Structure formats: structure tokens, C-alpha cells
Amino acid sequence: MYDDVVLNEYGFYTLKNIPTKQECEAFYRDKYYQESMSTYETVYTKEELKFFEAKLEQKLLLINEYSPSHKNRSFVDIGSGEGFALTFFKKKGFSVLGLDYSVFGLKNHNHDVLNDVMVGDIYNSVDNLVSDKKTFDVVNMDCVLEHVLDPLALLKNIYKLVATDGILFITVPNDFSMLQKYFFDNQIITKPYWIESPDHISYFNNDGLKNICDVAGFDCVDMLSAYMNEFFLLNSRTNYIEDKSVGRSCHFARVEQENIFQNISPVKTMFLPSLLSFSFKPYL
């Protein structure tokens, strides 16, 4: 299971054979950013849209708890994708900015924020914002850090973008978890499905992400977690890793369950770690 990865000094796994920058650019250009090859959905259901908004509502709860509520708050989304976060926070009164390689996803779902996105290499965009001495009350990075060649260098640069009393959100998969190991050891799955080379370069866990962020100058103030979708693997009829045909039905079951929980209590919905979503404050 560990042939392709190595445990690093921060306590999380990385690929043994890290791809070059040119290989990464070619891979993402083909997988994510071409309209004919895009992984983005054309249409989302009403329940999916409700689910997306619920996750953003949970972040807003933490923002209001840990950062002063004042007028003209600013939000930057590093890897803004289809733009749901930009639209949500813009409606809440934030000035917003997205960084991404393409606006294709926004055209389908959130075209109203097209003018709020810097298009191009996100590393260069971060560099340019730092050079311009820009800071933001909220910096958001969902499912980006696992793709990055040098996550520590990026985090150190992002540190410069977080305003005094600002907050950084990082969401990553919870990989090499005890549950994943249980699935593999008990032959519930036939391969470690979470190793996705060259797509995912780093495989974070709770302590590993905290450790690298600590080196970059951030203090972890809270951790959210997402519904444990992987529990579906325990049922042979819903094992979406071994039977891809059931994956979509598992996804919609998870969406409906989380929406039910959200209606009861947004706070209590954050209870089982599949995706780890951390909130960080810069050291002063």
C-alpha cells in the first residue's frame, strides 16, 4: 500500500516520484481546464445546490466567531472552480476574488462573478497579490493543497495574504486514515484508491496538516469534518470503489442525509471526518 508514497517530516505522505511542474501543467490542462474534458457538472440538482450552500453556511459561522464582523470584509478563493463560494460570500456582503486557471465552471453556474476572478496560474496570481501587498479577511482553499508541488512554500506565501484578525480555511481529503487501512487490510477494497498520481501529490491527515501550517506561521483554531462517505464501502451493494455504477446513488444519499442534518443543526452536522476542513489564524 505504501510503495508509491513516503512519510515526510511533517507527518503526512507524499508521492515518492513527484511530477515536474511541466507534467502537472499538462495533466491539469487536459483533465480540468479544457471545456471538452472538464470534470465539472453541467447541471446540479436542487438538493446538491442546497448541500453546497450548507457547507458554506458552516464556514460563515466560523468566520463570524473567529474574525471581527465589520463592513467591507474581503474573501479570496484560491482555486475558485465553479464559483459557488464566490457567489455565496458576495451575497453576504463580502468583496470577493477568485483565483483559477479557467472560468469554464463559472460560465455554467455562477457567471455573475466572472469579473471577480483572476485567470491564470494560481501560484503566479498569489505572487502578484503578495507583491501588491493585498490582504484578505478570509482566504479559502478547498481541495487544492493536495495537488501542490510545494505546499509549504505556497502556505508561507498565503500567510502574507491573511489580514490581521483574518482566517484561512483549508479543506483536504483525510488520507491514509484508520478506516482506509481497515478497508484495505480486510480486502473490502482491492487497491488504495486514495492514491491518485499525479493528481494528488500530498496525502494529508489531521496532525500532518497542522504541523506544516504551524511551520508556515498559522495556528489551528478549529476543525470541521464532512460526512463519512466511505462508510458506504462496508456494504457490498454500495461499495462504489469496487462497483463504479453505484457511486452516483451513494453521492445523492450522502447529500440528502447531510441536508437533513443541516436542517436540524448546522454545527452538529460537522461530525465525521472524511474531508478535513481546518481554520487557521496567522501568528501575530
Rosetta blueprint (number, residue, H / E / L):
1 M L
2 Y L
3 D L
4 D L
5 V E
6 V E
7 L E
8 N L
9 E L
10 Y L
11 G L
12 F L
13 Y E
14 T E
15 L E
16 K L
17 N L
18 I L
19 P L
20 T L
21 K H
22 Q H
23 E H
24 C H
25 E H
26 A H
27 F H
28 Y H
29 R H
30 D H
31 K H
32 Y L
33 Y L
34 Q L
35 E L
36 S L
37 M L
38 S L
39 T L
40 Y L
41 E L
42 T L
43 V L
44 Y L
45 T L
46 K H
47 E H
48 E H
49 L H
50 K H
51 F H
52 F H
53 E H
54 A H
55 K H
56 L H
57 E H
58 Q H
59 K H
60 L H
61 L H
62 L H
63 I H
64 N H
65 E H
66 Y H
67 S L
68 P L
69 S L
70 H L
71 K L
72 N L
73 R L
74 S E
75 F E
76 V E
77 D E
78 I E
79 G L
80 S L
81 G L
82 E L
83 G L
84 F H
85 A H
86 L H
87 T H
88 F H
89 F H
90 K H
91 K H
92 K L
93 G L
94 F L
95 S E
96 V E
97 L E
98 G E
99 L E
100 D E
101 Y L
102 S L
103 V L
104 F H
105 G H
106 L H
107 K H
108 N H
109 H H
110 N L
111 H H
112 D H
113 V H
114 L H
115 N H
116 D H
117 V E
118 M E
119 V E
120 G L
121 D L
122 I H
123 Y H
124 N H
125 S H
126 V H
127 D H
128 N H
129 L H
130 V H
131 S H
132 D L
133 K L
134 K L
135 T L
136 F E
137 D E
138 V E
139 V E
140 N E
141 M E
142 D E
143 C L
144 V L
145 L H
146 E H
147 H H
148 V L
149 L L
150 D L
151 P H
152 L H
153 A H
154 L H
155 L H
156 K H
157 N H
158 I H
159 Y H
160 K L
161 L L
162 V E
163 A E
164 T E
165 D E
166 G E
167 I E
168 L E
169 F E
170 I E
171 T E
172 V E
173 P E
174 N L
175 D L
176 F L
177 S L
178 M H
179 L H
180 Q H
181 K H
182 Y H
183 F H
184 F H
185 D H
186 N L
187 Q L
188 I L
189 I L
190 T L
191 K L
192 P L
193 Y L
194 W L
195 I L
196 E L
197 S L
198 P L
199 D L
200 H L
201 I L
202 S E
203 Y E
204 F L
205 N L
206 N H
207 D H
208 G H
209 L H
210 K H
211 N H
212 I H
213 C H
214 D H
215 V H
216 A H
217 G L
218 F E
219 D E
220 C E
221 V E
222 D E
223 M E
224 L E
225 S E
226 A L
227 Y L
228 M L
229 N H
230 E H
231 F H
232 F H
233 L H
234 L H
235 N L
236 S H
237 R H
238 T H
239 N L
240 Y L
241 I L
242 E L
243 D L
244 K H
245 S H
246 V H
247 G H
248 R H
249 S H
250 C H
251 H H
252 F H
253 A H
254 R H
255 V H
256 E H
257 Q H
258 E H
259 N H
260 I H
261 F H
262 Q H
263 N H
264 I H
265 S L
266 P L
267 V L
268 K L
269 T L
270 M L
271 F L
272 L L
273 P L
274 S L
275 L E
276 L E
277 S E
278 F E
279 S E
280 F E
281 K E
282 P E
283 Y L
284 L L
